[in-house]
Amino acid sequence: MAQGTIKSLNPTSGHGFIASDGESTDLYFQRDSVEEGAFERLREGQRVDFTIAPDPLKTDRMRAEHIPPATSTRRRK
């Protein structure tokens, strides 16, 4: 499982971006990628675990999926 930090969230449209510890580009994710509907509890700067998978809508990019609802709240330094 990969790890990273929530870089930005857009609660209105239900998506965000994660700065992955091992990737050079930020990873897109959607509200339904967060398990058990915990999207509303995510905060910018929060550390999260996730899996990386191909984006089915944009084949030239990867995205974050399977973000667990119980994630750490410590901020990346």
Secondary structure, DSSP 8 states (H G I E B T S, - for coil): -EEEEEEEEETTTTEEEEEETT-SS-EEEEGGGBGGGGGGG--TTBEEEEEEEE-SS-TT-EEEE-B-SS----B--
